[in-house]
Amino acid sequence: MVPELVRIWVSGWAVSRHRPRPVEHPWGLYIEVGKPDQVGRHVLPHADETSVRQAAAAVTVPHTWLKVPMDPDEAGHWLPRGWVVDKAEAGHLMAVDLQVTDPVVPQGYTASVETSDGVVHVRVHDAAGAPAAKGQMALLGRATVIDCVTTEEAHRRRGLGDFVMRTLVDHAVAEGAELGVLGATDEGRALYETLGWKAHAPLAACIYRP
């Protein structure tokens, strides 16, 4: 199940971030990211030694990333010189069977749902119209990939992250999606688990920094 979830996540991440379609390689998928600190990323559906070594050996450009569904402490054993495991960028691959919950925006806030270039955006503003929370997702038929869910510091612990997640899920269900997938930080995982999401694998982040 993990390899399938990884592939869904990669496809949705590329759509959500407006990046080119992932390219197939023998070891997995590659996305051109185009940022100074992340030129591109290889994402491996299978956390095996051969795949990790092949992907790492194919990299010659600094600041290329490698995402692997395995524990960060274990990933480093298979990497050649020049690679580092960045635990600050590690995460969790999570999924859930989608269900409608009809969330209500917390008092004092307003919310909007808009679709732009194939990406659904939920935005929450406070009474003064200032941004308070947001999230987005890419719909992929029966699956959706949720991404970039954040709450501004001054508005945390007021249920806004919960509301954004539930609103995205309800919209996904209305569009025919049944499965939700995302990559979570440690902090995000705690929120998503309260909403029924399950962690299926860690996500190690390895970066080529020769």
Sequence and secondary structure as in RCSB ss.txt:
>XXXX:A:sequence
MVPELVRIWVSGWAVSRHRPRPVEHPWGLYIEVGKPDQVGRHVLPHADETSVRQAAAAVTVPHTWLKVPMDPDEA
GHWLPRGWVVDKAEAGHLMAVDLQVTDPVVPQGYTASVETSDGVVHVRVHDAAGAPAAKGQMALLGRATVIDCVT
TEEAHRRRGLGDFVMRTLVDHAVAEGAELGVLGATDEGRALYETLGWKAHAPLAACIYRP
>XXXX:A:secstr
 HHHHHHHHHHHHHHHTT    EEETTEEEEEEEETTEEEEEE SS  HHHHHHHHHT  STTEEEEESS HHHH
GGG  TTEEE GGG EEEEEEE         TT EEEEEEETTEEEEEEE TTS EEEEEEEEEETTEEEEEEEE
E GGGTTSSHHHHHHHHHHHHHHHTT  EEEEEE HHHHHHHHHTT EEEEEEEEEEE  
